[in-house]
């Protein structure tokens, strides 16, 4: 179990995560984020969740998706969001 408590650096990293994943930050800022992510499991999990969400959104084509797949994607996003909220509220909670 990870007993990591979020820090100010976690907040800084999370506030820049979208720009980081979109390769919009200067190299120095990217290195700082990567250094933090190397030692912070909750931030890595959140970054991975955000990356997957962005990927799903970029692939989304309303005219091409059958209704059942759209509902399944929504359910998966909701489940991931609820797990993230639970992990934030419960220090040391197991993470999938």
C-alpha angles and dihedrals in degrees: 000000000000114000093186116147117206115255135197087264089057089055091049092050093047092049090056098039098102092051090045093052090046090052091240098130128089116258094255093056090047091053091051091051092046091050091052093046090052089066104029117075096184091053091047090051092049092047091051091048091051092047091052092047092052090048092051092048093049091052094046113115111173094202092050102045121088112229094248092055091049091052091047092051090049091050091050092050091048091049092049091048092050091049090051091051091048091050091051093050097043115057110213093014113155114260124213 
